[in-house]
Amino acid sequence: MATLPADFQYTRWSDSIERSVMNQVLSNGEAVSMKDIGGTMLKSCKKIGHALGNAICKMAEALYEARAKEARRLISNYY
């Protein structure tokens, strides 16, 4: 069984994290492993970071294309 420090026992978790931990504990009958929970949280953060990075890159590309298109349109007015 996992032992938690006294100050960690009273930490408030969000409902989704608490629900996930409880489902994991109840499904396999083992004690909670902070290493497994930390790994799962790290994987989730990595996925979120990757998705956010992709979204920012797509937005930057769209802005670049829009600026290039506008520049071509302005140049065609003069030539």
Backbone as numpy.savetxt, mean C-alpha at the origin, in Angstrom:
# Nx Ny Nz CAx CAy CAz Cx Cy Cz
2.91 -20.09 22.24 2.06 -18.92 22.24 2.95 -17.69 22.24
2.55 -16.69 21.48 3.33 -15.46 21.38 3.16 -14.63 22.64
4.25 -14.12 23.12 4.17 -13.21 24.26 4.37 -11.80 23.75
3.52 -10.91 24.21 3.59 -9.52 23.79 4.03 -8.66 24.97
4.85 -7.64 24.71 5.21 -6.74 25.80 3.96 -6.06 26.36
4.03 -5.65 27.59 2.86 -5.08 28.26 2.32 -3.86 27.53
3.19 -3.02 26.99 2.71 -1.81 26.34 2.09 -2.12 24.97
2.41 -3.28 24.38 1.87 -3.63 23.07 0.49 -4.26 23.19
0.21 -4.87 24.31 -1.08 -5.54 24.48 -2.25 -4.58 24.37
-2.04 -3.35 24.76 -3.14 -2.39 24.81 -3.16 -1.47 23.60
-2.36 -1.79 22.60 -2.36 -0.98 21.39 -3.67 -1.19 20.66
-4.23 -0.10 20.15 -5.50 -0.20 19.42 -5.20 -0.45 17.95
-5.81 -1.47 17.40 -5.66 -1.81 16.00 -6.92 -1.37 15.25
-6.78 -1.17 13.97 -7.98 -0.88 13.19 -8.81 -2.16 13.10
-10.07 -2.01 12.77 -10.96 -3.17 12.72 -10.51 -4.20 11.70
-10.04 -3.74 10.55 -9.64 -4.70 9.50 -8.42 -5.50 9.92
-7.45 -4.86 10.56 -6.26 -5.58 11.01 -6.64 -6.57 12.11
-7.46 -6.11 13.04 -7.87 -7.00 14.13 -8.65 -8.19 13.60
-9.55 -7.94 12.65 -10.34 -9.02 12.06 -9.43 -10.02 11.34
-8.46 -9.51 10.61 -7.53 -10.38 9.89 -6.72 -11.24 10.85
-6.24 -10.64 11.92 -5.46 -11.38 12.91 -6.32 -12.44 13.58
-7.54 -12.09 13.94 -8.42 -13.04 14.61 -8.78 -14.19 13.67
-9.03 -13.90 12.40 -9.33 -14.97 11.43 -8.14 -15.90 11.27
-6.94 -15.34 11.25 -5.73 -16.15 11.12 -5.58 -17.05 12.35
-5.79 -16.50 13.53 -5.62 -17.27 14.76 -6.66 -18.37 14.85
-7.90 -18.03 14.53 -8.97 -19.01 14.67 -8.92 -20.08 13.59
-8.36 -19.76 12.44 -8.36 -20.73 11.35 -7.36 -21.86 11.54
-6.20 -21.57 12.11 -5.20 -22.63 12.22 -4.94 -23.09 13.66
-5.55 -22.46 14.62 -5.41 -22.89 16.00 -4.07 -22.59 16.63
-3.21 -21.84 15.95 -1.90 -21.50 16.49 -1.92 -20.09 17.08
-0.91 -19.80 17.85 -0.78 -18.47 18.42 -0.35 -17.48 17.34
-0.61 -16.22 17.59 -0.26 -15.17 16.63 1.25 -15.00 16.57
1.78 -14.96 15.37 3.20 -14.72 15.18 3.38 -13.30 14.67
4.06 -12.48 15.45 4.27 -11.09 15.05 5.13 -11.02 13.79
5.97 -12.03 13.59 6.81 -12.08 12.39 5.93 -12.25 11.15
4.94 -13.13 11.22 4.02 -13.34 10.10 3.18 -12.10 9.84
2.69 -11.50 10.90 1.87 -10.29 10.75 2.71 -9.17 10.15
3.92 -9.01 10.64 4.81 -7.97 10.11 5.12 -8.20 8.64
5.37 -9.47 8.28 5.63 -9.80 6.88 4.43 -9.50 5.99
3.24 -9.83 6.47 2.02 -9.55 5.71 1.82 -8.05 5.55
2.05 -7.30 6.62 1.89 -5.85 6.54 2.93 -5.24 5.60
4.13 -5.78 5.63 5.19 -5.28 4.75 4.86 -5.56 3.29
4.35 -6.75 2.99 3.93 -7.08 1.63 2.82 -6.15 1.16
1.87 -5.87 2.05 0.76 -4.98 1.69 1.27 -3.57 1.41
2.17 -3.09 2.24 2.74 -1.75 2.03 3.53 -1.70 0.73
4.22 -2.78 0.41 4.99 -2.84 -0.83 4.06 -2.77 -2.04
2.95 -3.50 -1.98 1.97 -3.47 -3.07 1.37 -2.08 -3.23
1.05 -1.44 -2.13 0.47 -0.10 -2.17 1.48 0.88 -2.76
2.72 0.79 -2.31 3.77 1.67 -2.83 3.99 1.47 -4.32
3.98 0.22 -4.75 4.17 -0.08 -6.17 3.01 0.50 -7.00
1.79 0.31 -6.53 0.62 0.84 -7.24 0.64 2.37 -7.27
1.03 2.97 -6.17 1.10 4.44 -6.12 2.18 4.95 -7.06
3.33 4.30 -7.08 4.40 4.70 -7.99 3.98 4.59 -9.44
3.28 3.49 -9.79 2.79 3.33 -11.16 1.80 4.42 -11.52
0.91 4.77 -10.60 -0.08 5.81 -10.86 0.60 7.16 -11.08
1.62 7.46 -10.28 2.34 8.73 -10.43 3.07 8.76 -11.77
3.68 7.65 -12.16 4.37 7.60 -13.47 3.40 7.79 -14.62
2.24 7.14 -14.55 1.24 7.30 -15.61 0.75 8.74 -15.69
0.55 9.37 -14.55 0.10 10.76 -14.53 1.17 11.67 -15.12
2.43 11.44 -14.78 3.52 12.26 -15.32 3.63 12.09 -16.83
3.47 10.86 -17.31 3.51 10.62 -18.76 2.37 11.32 -19.46
1.18 11.27 -18.87 0.02 11.92 -19.47 0.22 13.44 -19.52
0.79 14.01 -18.46 1.07 15.45 -18.45 2.10 15.82 -19.51
3.13 14.98 -19.64 4.16 15.22 -20.65 3.56 15.18 -22.05
2.75 14.18 -22.32 2.12 14.07 -23.63 1.19 15.25 -23.91
0.43 15.69 -22.91 -0.47 16.82 -23.09 0.32 18.10 -23.37
1.43 18.28 -22.66 2.25 19.48 -22.91 2.87 19.44 -24.30
3.32 18.27 -24.74 3.91 18.14 -26.07 2.86 18.40 -27.15
1.68 17.87 -26.94 0.58 18.08 -27.90 0.22 19.56 -27.98
0.15 20.20 -26.84 -0.17 21.65 -26.81 0.93 22.45 -27.48
2.18 22.07 -27.26 3.30 22.79 -27.89 3.24 22.63 -29.41
2.94 21.43 -29.88 2.81 21.22 -31.33 1.67 22.04 -31.90
0.58 22.14 -31.17 -0.58 22.91 -31.64 -0.23 24.39 -31.71
0.47 24.90 -30.71 0.86 26.30 -30.71 1.85 26.61 -31.84
2.78 25.72 -32.06 3.76 25.93 -33.11 3.09 25.91 -34.49
2.10 25.02 -34.65 1.43 24.94 -35.96 0.64 26.21 -36.27
0.28 26.98 -35.26 -0.42 28.24 -35.49 0.48 29.29 -36.12
1.77 29.21 -35.87 2.70 30.23 -36.34 3.41 29.82 -37.64
3.42 28.54 -37.93 4.16 28.09 -39.13 3.26 27.43 -40.12
